[in-house]
Amino acid sequence: MSSPRFEAFLARLYSDPEFLSCFMRAPEQAGREAALDSREQAAAAAIDRAGLLMAARSYELKRRARRTGTPRRIRALGVLWRLCFAKYLTPYGKHR
C-alpha cells in the first residue's frame, strides 16, 4: 500500500485528531470518504488501532514540543517518568 492517496490518508490519521476519531468510529466509512479503492479500504480497516493511537499521540507530542521549544532530552525524561510512575497517577479502582 504505497499509493499517494493511501499515504495522504495515513498522514491525515496521524495529524488530524478529528479525522482519527471519525476513523476509529467507522473505518470503512472514513476510507470511502477518502476515495480509497477497495484494497486500500481493507488495509485501512485492518490497521492496528492501538498502534495507530500510540503513533498519533507520539507525533502530537513531538509537534507540541517543537512549538514550545522543549529540549529533546527533557522531553525524553518526561516520557520515561510517565512510564515509570503512571500506575501511581491513576486513581485507585480505575483501569486504563
N, C-alpha and C positions, 0 to 999 in steps of 0.2 A: 504494500500500500504506500506508494510514494508519489501519487498524483498531486499536483499543486493544490487542487481543490481539497483533497483529504488533509494535506499538511496545513492548509489555512484553517480547516475545521479544527484540527488538533490545537493549533496555536490559539484559536479563539477559546477553546475549552480551558486552556491553561491561563489565559489572561483576562477573561470576562466572567466574573462571578455570577452574573445573572444568567448568562448562557449556560454555564456549568450547572447551575441549579435546574434550569429547564431540561438539560440533558439527563440529569440524574433522575428526574421525574418520568421522562418519556424519551428514552434514547432513540427509538425508531422515528418518532415524530421530528426530533431535532435533526436527524440525518436526512429525512425527506426535505425538511425546510432548508437545509444547507445544500440541496440539489446533489447529494451524493448518489452514486449508482448503487445497485443492489449489493454488489460485493463490498463496497465501502461502507454501506449501512450495516451489513452483517459484522464487519470488522469493528465498527464503532460500537455496536451493541455488545460485542464480546470484550470490550476493554475492561481491564481490572479496575473496578471502581475505587477500591481503597487506595490503590497506587495512583490513580488519577487525582484523587482528592489530596493525597500527600504531596504529589508533584506540584499541583496548582498552589497549594499553601506555601511550599518551599519557594516557588517563583515569586509569589506575592511578597514574602518576607525579604527576598533579595531585592526586589524593586523598591520596597519601602526603605530598606537600608541604604540603597543608593541615593534616594531622595533626601534622606536625613543626614547622610554622610557618616554613618556609624562605621568605624574601622572594622575590617573583616575579622580580626582576632577577637574583638569584643563580641561581635555577633555570634561567633562560634562558641564562645564561652557561655553566652546566654542560652543557646540551644542545648549545650551539654548540661547546664544547670537544670533546665526544664525537664530534660530526660531523666536526670538522676532524682529529682525531687517531685516529679509530677504526682506520684501516688500520695504524697503528703499534702498536696494542694487541693485535692478533690475532697468535697465534703463526705463524711462517713456515710455509708449506706448507698451512695450513688456510684454507679459504674459508668465508664465511658462507653 
